[in-house]
Amino acid sequence: MRNTIATLMLAFALGIAATAGAEVLSGIAAVVNDEIITIRELNNEYDMVAKDVEKKEGPLSAEAAKKLRSDVLNSLVDKTLVRQKIKELTSSYRRMRSGSLSRR
């Protein structure tokens, strides 16, 4: 489900850029709970990954570039979800620890 939403948002953002005849430098690529992944973040990550892939495998075809961009977006969504979960668990742990310490 999250992959579908993220992909639709990316397609929408890229569609706007193509329609406007200008490159979108910043905008929303995806929303993960309450955090935004910007198009700029996606572009930066994609550029780094694409350079590595092209060094190893040569130039990317249009289809391969599209798939890689989708994979990069999914990776950013996954990283955001993991970061959010770590934050949630850390907060829960701290609350639990402070509660157990106050009972001593």
N, C-alpha and C positions, 0 to 999 in steps of 0.2 A: 504494500500500500504506500509506504513512504517513498519507495522508488518511483512509483507512478506519479505521485504528487510532485516530487522533485523534478522528474523528467518533464512533466507538463509545464511546470513553472519555467524551466530552462527553455523549452520550446516557445513558450509565450514571450519570454524576454528576448530571445533571438529573433522571433517573428516581428516584434516591435522594432528592433534595430534594423532589420532588413526593409521593413515598410518605410521607416523614417529616412532611409538612405544614409544613416550615420551609425557609427559604432557606439554601442552603449558601454561606457567606461565603468559606470557604477549603477547598480540597481539590485534588485532581489533575485537571486538564483534559486533560493529555497528558504523555507522557514521550518526550523526544527524546534518544536514546542514553542518557546518564547525567544529563540535565538535566530538571527538572520544570517544566512550565508550570502554574501554579496557576489555579484558578477565579477567584480574586481578580484575577490579572493579565489573564485573559480578560475578566472583567467590566469592568475599568477601560478596557481598549483598546476593547471593544465600545461602552461608553458614549460615549467620545470620537468614534468613527467614526459611531455612530448619530446623535449630535447634528449632526454635519456633514451627513450625508445628509438628515436631517429639515429642516435649514435650507434646503437646495437643492430637495428634492422633496416636502416635507410629511411627515405622519405615515406610519410604516411599517406595512404590514399584518403580520399574524402570520406569514404565509409569507415575506414579505420580511425580517422580523426574524430568522427562523430561518436563512434563507440567509445574511444578513449575519453572523450569529454564527458560522456555519460558515466563511465566508470569512475572518473575523478570526482564528479559530483556525488556519486554514491559513497565514495570514500570519505569525502568531507562530511556528509550526513552521518555516516557511521562514527567518525571521530567526534563529532559534536554530541551524538547520543552517548558515547562512552564518557566524554568529559562531563556531561550533565549527570550521568549515573554516579560517577566518582564524587562529584560535588554533593549529590543527595546522600550517598552512603557516608561520606565524611561528616556531614552535618548530623546525620542520625547517630553516628558513633560518638560524636562530641556531646550530643544531648544525653545519650545513654551514660557516658563516662561522668558527666557533671552530675547527673542524677544519682549515680552510685557513689560518687565521692561525697555528696552532701548527706548521704544516709549514714556515713561512718561516724 
